Amino acid sequence: MVKAVVGANWGDEGKGKITDMLAEKADIIVRFQGGANAGHTIVNNYGKFALHTLPSGVFYDHTTSIIGNGVALDIPRLFNEIKSVEEQGVPAPKILVSDRAQIVMSYHKNFDAYEEERLGGKSFGSTKSGIAPFYSDKYAKIGFQVSELFDEELLKEKVVRVADQKNVLLEHLYHKPLIDPDELLKELLEYKEMVAPYVCDVSLFLHNALKEGKEILLEGQLGSLKDPDHGIYPMVTSSSTLAAYGAIGAGIPPYEIKQIITVCKAYSSAVGAGAFVSEIFGEEADELRRRGGDGGEFGATTGRPRRMGWFDCVASKYGCRMQGTTDVAFTVLDVLGYLDEIPVCVGYEIDGEVTTEFPVTHLLEKAKPVLKTLPGWKQDIRGIKNYEDLPENCRKYIEFVEQEIGYPITMVSNGPGRDDIIYRNK
């Protein structure tokens, strides 16, 4: 059986924790898209981790962790991440890398930084991890696939071709140092040494695992609103963040995905630019940011303070719909315990009309939040294991959100740890 863990919003919803938790009963965990541009923060009995490339199931010795073909593979980052989790006492994880994954090159990161610099005030707020240049090259068919590392003759010819193309831009658009094909070949051969022990025909491995009845978890990165087709374009990422893409990014049939667990935060946060209707500012935002997450709401990759907002029913309902949600995991609910009353965004006012459907970006830019205020519960809910034991106003908040978004909240996370979870039987 295949389950997907994906985000409903702008990313940062708490998918790492939910994946880490569900991985206990899984055999295989697959990262199926994105690169090292976003991090998943995990707190477990080994400590606190910010994973960028490794799947969030690497902490169990019975699991196999897979980097799928849809991932933007930064080989040195992966290599260093494996080393760093082992240094923190985690047993050496079993890792497989798809021979069809493509490689983030050092020049992708350079181009990312050069373009943000060139755009100045009109930049996209990139993490400068090389993601957009990487996916541009993949679809322009000038990327390097892992399998190509093992054909040195092909590489010798291809590095010249790629350098010629890139150097035109480096010389005339960015006025930066040119790429030397020999250096490029050296970089690729170093990557080959690092990745060789892990390379595998992942789709065949998963095909056989499914035949054997293995439990597979697909781990998505970011959330619905960062999808290049269905998100807040152009302030989106460069690979599909939807569960449907899990079939492509892992190399499995779409009908194998039976459960789609969409992670929603009990309030909103976002890293980077783009429309964010329920956003709050000033002291109100600072306090929520300070209390939020485990150690505050700061990006796991960049350390940037996240933008904060109240729960957005319009965006979350849309995000869940686009994912094909079967279950909602509602996270960081414990953070809201300090509030006397809690605003929730239940609609968008656009040009004098109120809508509860998520619009395209140019209309989103004009939207003003329609807020409804619910009473707070004013107590710490960490440590509570049963839904019935939650304060009444806390249950009312969950049930109100559930009704507004129209998808069942079956898991409630009330703390950062693996065991801080309440299951609801729907």
FIFIKE-531092 format. One record per residue (C-alpha): x, y, z; residue number from 1. Coordinates in steps of 0.2 Angstrom, whole numbers, plus 5000, padded with zeros to 4 digits. Layout:
% FIFIKE-531092
   px   py   pz  nr
    X    Y    Z NUM
...
This chain:
% FIFIKE-531092
   px   py   pz  nr
 5000 5000 5000   1
 5006 5018 4996   2
 5002 5033 5007   3
 5007 5050 5003   4
 5012 5064 5015   5
 5010 5081 5007   6
 5007 5099 5012   7
 4991 5109 5010   8
 4998 5127 5010   9
 5015 5136 5007  10
 5026 5122 5015  11
 5032 5122 5033  12
 5016 5113 5039  13
 5025 5099 5049  14
 5026 5085 5036  15
 5043 5079 5042  16
 5036 5075 5059  17
 5021 5066 5052  18
 5032 5056 5040  19
 5044 5052 5054  20
 5029 5046 5064  21
 5021 5036 5050  22
 5038 5028 5045  23
 5037 5017 5061  24
 5025 5006 5052  25
 5032 5009 5034  26
 5045 4998 5025  27
 5050 5011 5012  28
 5050 5031 5012  29
 5052 5040 4995  30
 5056 5058 4992  31
 5048 5061 4975  32
 5051 5080 4971  33
 5060 5095 4975  34
 5078 5097 4981  35
 5088 5104 4996  36
 5079 5120 4995  37
 5067 5116 5010  38
 5070 5107 5026  39
 5060 5096 5037  40
 5062 5098 5055  41
 5061 5082 5066  42
 5062 5080 5084  43
 5064 5062 5090  44
 5074 5051 5103  45
 5090 5054 5093  46
 5088 5073 5095  47
 5083 5087 5083  48
 5086 5087 5064  49
 5084 5098 5049  50
 5083 5086 5034  51
 5085 5093 5017  52
 5087 5079 5005  53
 5085 5063 5015  54
 5068 5056 5018  55
 5061 5059 5035  56
 5060 5040 5039  57
 5079 5038 5040  58
 5078 5036 5059  59
 5072 5018 5059  60
 5083 5003 5056  61
 5069 4993 5047  62
 5066 5006 5033  63
 5073 5009 5016  64
 5075 5028 5011  65
 5074 5032 4993  66
 5078 5047 4983  67
 5066 5046 4968  68
 5068 5051 4950  69
 5058 5067 4953  70
 5071 5074 4965  71
 5083 5088 4961  72
 5098 5078 4968  73
 5112 5088 4976  74
 5125 5074 4979  75
 5137 5083 4991  76
 5122 5089 5002  77
 5115 5071 5002  78
 5132 5064 5006  79
 5135 5077 5020  80
 5118 5074 5027  81
 5120 5055 5028  82
 5137 5058 5038  83
 5129 5071 5050  84
 5114 5060 5055  85
 5127 5045 5058  86
 5138 5057 5068  87
 5122 5061 5079  88
 5121 5043 5084  89
 5108 5037 5070  90
 5112 5019 5064  91
 5118 5020 5046  92
 5102 5022 5035  93
 5098 5011 5020  94
 5098 5023 5006  95
 5094 5020 4987  96
 5095 5034 4974  97
 5086 5032 4957  98
 5097 5030 4942  99
 5085 5042 4933 100
 5086 5056 4946 101
 5095 5072 4939 102
 5110 5081 4947 103
 5110 5099 4954 104
 5127 5105 4948 105
 5137 5119 4956 106
 5133 5131 4941 107
 5114 5129 4945 108
 5117 5137 4962 109
 5128 5150 4954 110
 5115 5154 4941 111
 5101 5155 4955 112
 5111 5168 4964 113
 5116 5178 4949 114
 5098 5179 4943 115
 5092 5184 4960 116
 5105 5198 4960 117
 5101 5203 4942 118
 5082 5205 4947 119
 5086 5215 4962 120
 5069 5221 4970 121
 5059 5210 4958 122
 5067 5193 4964 123
 5058 5177 4968 124
 5065 5176 4986 125
 5074 5160 4980 126
 5084 5149 4993 127
 5098 5149 4980 128
 5099 5130 4980 129
 5099 5130 4961 130
 5082 5123 4960 131
 5074 5134 4946 132
 5090 5133 4935 133
 5091 5114 4938 134
 5073 5110 4933 135
 5075 5122 4918 136
 5089 5112 4912 137
 5080 5095 4915 138
 5066 5101 4904 139
 5077 5109 4891 140
 5086 5091 4891 141
 5103 5097 4896 142
 5103 5090 4913 143
 5114 5076 4920 144
 5105 5060 4925 145
 5113 5049 4938 146
 5115 5035 4925 147
 5126 5046 4914 148
 5139 5047 4928 149
 5144 5029 4923 150
 5147 5033 4904 151
 5163 5044 4904 152
 5164 5045 4885 153
 5146 5053 4885 154
 5151 5065 4899 155
 5167 5071 4890 156
 5157 5076 4875 157
 5142 5083 4885 158
 5152 5094 4897 159
 5159 5104 4882 160
 5141 5106 4875 161
 5134 5112 4892 162
 5149 5124 4895 163
 5147 5132 4878 164
 5128 5135 4881 165
 5130 5142 4899 166
 5146 5152 4895 167
 5136 5163 4883 168
 5124 5169 4898 169
 5139 5170 4910 170
 5148 5181 4898 171
 5135 5192 4891 172
 5120 5192 4904 173
 5129 5190 4921 174
 5147 5196 4917 175
 5153 5181 4928 176
 5167 5169 4927 177
 5165 5156 4913 178
 5163 5137 4916 179
 5179 5126 4912 180
 5173 5109 4904 181
 5188 5100 4912 182
 5183 5106 4929 183
 5165 5101 4926 184
 5170 5084 4921 185
 5180 5083 4937 186
 5165 5088 4947 187
 5154 5075 4939 188
 5167 5061 4942 189
 5168 5066 4961 190
 5149 5065 4962 191
 5150 5047 4954 192
 5162 5042 4968 193
 5150 5048 4981 194
 5134 5042 4974 195
 5139 5025 4966 196
 5135 5014 4982 197
 5117 5020 4982 198
 5112 5020 4964 199
 5097 5008 4960 200
 5083 5006 4947 201
 5071 5013 4960 202
 5055 5010 4950 203
 5059 4992 4948 204
 5063 4991 4966 205
 5046 4999 4971 206
 5037 4988 4958 207
 5044 4972 4967 208
 5040 4979 4984 209
 5022 4983 4979 210
 5020 4965 4973 211
 5027 4959 4990 212
 5014 4970 4999 213
 5026 4982 5007 214
 5021 4998 5015 215
 5027 5013 5005 216
 5027 5032 5011 217
 5029 5046 4998 218
 5035 5062 5006 219
 5031 5078 4998 220
 5041 5094 5000 221
 5032 5111 5002 222
 5013 5112 4999 223
 4999 5114 4986 224
 5001 5133 4985 225
 5019 5131 4979 226
 5014 5120 4965 227
 5019 5127 4948 228
 5002 5124 4940 229
 4990 5125 4954 230
 4999 5137 4966 231
 5002 5156 4968 232
 5012 5157 4951 233
 5025 5164 4948 234
 5030 5163 4967 235
 5030 5144 4967 236
 5043 5131 4966 237
 5049 5122 4951 238
 5042 5104 4953 239
 5024 5098 4957 240
 5021 5097 4975 241
 5005 5087 4973 242
 5002 5069 4979 243
 4998 5064 4961 244
 5016 5069 4956 245
 5022 5056 4968 246
 5017 5042 4955 247
 5029 5050 4943 248
 5042 5056 4954 249
 5044 5039 4962 250
 5040 5028 4946 251
 5024 5019 4952 252
 5007 5018 4945 253
 4995 5031 4951 254
 4981 5019 4957 255
 4993 5012 4970 256
 4992 5028 4981 257
 4978 5024 4993 258
 4979 5036 5006 259
 4984 5055 5005 260
 4988 5063 5022 261
 4988 5082 5019 262
 4997 5091 5033 263
 4989 5108 5039 264
 4995 5120 5052 265
 4983 5126 5065 266
 4989 5144 5059 267
 4998 5149 5044 268
 5016 5153 5040 269
 5026 5155 5024 270
 5044 5158 5019 271
 5047 5168 5004 272
 5037 5180 4993 273
 5020 5179 4986 274
 5002 5182 4990 275
 4997 5177 5008 276
 4979 5184 5012 277
 4978 5180 5031 278
 4995 5187 5035 279
 4998 5196 5051 280
 5011 5209 5056 281
 5020 5218 5070 282
 5019 5212 5088 283
 5005 5200 5085 284
 5015 5191 5071 285
 5031 5192 5082 286
 5023 5183 5097 287
 5016 5169 5086 288
 5033 5167 5077 289
 5042 5166 5094 290
 5030 5153 5101 291
 5028 5143 5085 292
 5035 5127 5079 293
 5049 5120 5091 294
 5060 5135 5094 295
 5051 5147 5083 296
 5045 5150 5066 297
 5061 5151 5056 298
 5065 5143 5039 299
 5074 5126 5041 300
 5085 5130 5026 301
 5087 5148 5027 302
 5084 5153 5045 303
 5073 5167 5038 304
 5059 5172 5049 305
 5043 5165 5042 306
 5029 5176 5038 307
 5014 5172 5050 308
 4995 5172 5048 309
 4979 5165 5055 310
 4972 5149 5048 311
 4966 5151 5031 312
 4951 5140 5027 313
 4950 5146 5009 314
 4968 5141 5005 315
 4967 5125 5015 316
 4951 5119 5007 317
 4959 5122 4990 318
 4975 5114 4995 319
 4967 5099 5002 320
 4956 5097 4986 321
 4971 5098 4975 322
 4980 5085 4984 323
 4965 5073 4984 324
 4965 5072 5003 325
 4959 5057 5012 326
 4965 5062 5029 327
 4971 5079 5037 328
 4985 5080 5050 329
 4982 5096 5060 330
 4999 5102 5067 331
 5006 5114 5080 332
 4989 5116 5089 333
 4998 5118 5105 334
 5005 5134 5100 335
 4989 5143 5100 336
 4986 5140 5119 337
 4991 5158 5124 338
 4977 5167 5114 339
 4961 5173 5122 340
 4952 5172 5105 341
 4958 5165 5088 342
 4954 5173 5072 343
 4951 5162 5057 344
 4951 5167 5039 345
 4934 5160 5032 346
 4933 5170 5015 347
 4942 5182 5003 348
 4934 5199 4999 349
 4939 5203 4981 350
 4932 5219 4973 351
 4918 5220 4985 352
 4913 5201 4983 353
 4916 5188 4996 354
 4922 5171 4990 355
 4927 5155 4998 356
 4935 5148 4983 357
 4954 5151 4980 358
 4957 5162 4965 359
 4971 5164 4953 360
 4986 5175 4958 361
 4981 5192 4951 362
 4965 5191 4960 363
 4973 5184 4975 364
 4984 5200 4976 365
 4968 5210 4979 366
 4960 5199 4991 367
 4956 5205 5009 368
 4953 5191 5023 369
 4936 5189 5030 370
 4939 5184 5048 371
 4929 5175 5061 372
 4934 5175 5079 373
 4933 5159 5089 374
 4936 5158 5108 375
 4953 5152 5114 376
 4956 5138 5127 377
 4970 5147 5137 378
 4979 5131 5142 379
 4994 5120 5138 380
 4988 5105 5128 381
 5004 5096 5127 382
 5004 5078 5134 383
 4986 5075 5130 384
 4983 5058 5121 385
 4964 5057 5119 386
 4954 5069 5109 387
 4940 5069 5122 388
 4952 5076 5135 389
 4956 5092 5125 390
 4948 5108 5131 391
 4931 5111 5124 392
 4936 5127 5114 393
 4950 5117 5107 394
 4939 5104 5100 395
 4927 5117 5094 396
 4941 5125 5085 397
 4946 5109 5076 398
 4928 5104 5072 399
 4925 5122 5065 400
 4941 5121 5054 401
 4936 5103 5048 402
 4918 5109 5043 403
 4925 5124 5034 404
 4938 5114 5024 405
 4927 5099 5021 406
 4940 5085 5024 407
 4942 5074 5040 408
 4955 5079 5052 409
 4960 5062 5058 410
 4977 5067 5067 411
 4980 5081 5079 412
 4998 5086 5083 413
 5000 5094 5100 414
 5019 5095 5102 415
 5035 5093 5092 416
 5039 5075 5097 417
 5036 5059 5088 418
 5023 5054 5101 419
 5014 5071 5103 420
 4999 5065 5092 421
 4981 5062 5095 422
 4971 5051 5083 423
 4953 5054 5080 424
 4942 5040 5074 425
 4931 5047 5060 426
